[in-house]
C-alpha cells in the first residue's frame, strides 16, 4: 500500500518557524528521492526541497537558507524545518517522490499560513 500523511502545519507569524513531517508507507518511498512541494491558492504545485538516499539536498531559491529537509528511513519519515517564515510561504504543503511518480498518489497535505 502506498500512502503519505503530512502533518505539522498551522498558523505562524512572519519570522516564525514550523516543522512539517511526512510519514510514508510503501517501498517506493524508501528507495526514492523525496521532496516537499507546496501549492498556493491559484498557483501550480511547486517543488521546494528534495533529498536523496544519501542525504544530498536541493532547494528552490525562494526557500534556500530558510528551509531544511531531512529524512529518517528507519522511521519512514521526511521532515521540513521552516525558519524565518514569510507570508509568501502560505500554501498547502505535500511530500512525494521527486520527480513525482504517477504510482504515488498525493496525500491530503498540511496547511501552512503565515501572517504578516
N, C-alpha and C positions, 0 to 999 in steps of 0.2 A: 504494500500500500504506500502510495506517495502522498505525503501530507506536509504542509508548512503551517506553523502557527506563530504569528508575530505578536509581541506584547511590549509594554513599556512606554507607550506613547502617553501624551497628556498635554496639559497646558503649561507653558513656561513663559517667563518674561524674557525679553531680549537680553542677551548676555548670560542667560542661564544654561543649564545642562540637562540632558536626558540620556538615559541608556536604554537602547532597544535590544530585545532578544528575539531570536528566531529559532524555534525548535523544529527539527525536521525528522521525518521518518521515511525510509527508503534508501536503498544503497546508492541510488543515483547521486544523492547529495554528498555522501561521504567520499565519492571519488571525483567530484566536480569542483571547478572554480565556483565560488559562491559570491553573490552580490546583493547589495541593498539598493533598491530602487525607490523612487518616490513619484507621486503624481499629484500635482496641484490642480485645483478646480480649473477646468477649461484648457488644461495643458496635457501634453503627452507624457506618458511614463518615461522617466529617465533613470539611467544608472548613475548612482552617486559614489559607490565604492565597491571594490571587489577584492577577494583574497584567494590565493591559490592553495594547493595542498601543502606547499612548503612555506606558507605564510607570507608570500610576497604580496604586497598590496598596491592598489592603484585607486586614485581618487579623481573625481571631477574637479575642475578648477574652482568651482563655486564653493566647495567644502574643504579643499585642501588646507591643512593646518588647523582645522577646527574639528573634524570628524576622524575617528579611528575605528577601523573594522578589525575584528579578531574572530577566531573560531576555536571551538573545543570539540573535536570529533568524538572524544570519549563521552561527551555529554550531548552529542548531536545538536549542537547549538552554535549559532553565529551571532555576534554582538555588534552593535554600532554605538559607540560612545560619541555623543554630540555635545560639544562645548561651544561657548560663545555664540549661542543661537541667535538667528536673525529672523525678522518677520517673513522674509522670503523663503525660509526653510519650512514654512507651513505647508503641509501636504499629508497624504496618506503614504506611509512607508511600508514597503513589501520586501521580502527576501526571495531569492530564487537562484537558479543556476545562472552563470554568466559565461557566454551568452545564454539567453533563455532557451531551454529545451522544451519543445511542444509536449513532450511526455509529462512534464511537470505543470500541473495547473497552479493558479495563483491562490494564495491564502486570502484571508479576509483583510489583511493589512492592519496597521495601527496608526491612529490619527495623531499627528503632532501639530499643535497650534502654538505659535509664538506671538505674543503680544508686544507691542512697542511701548 
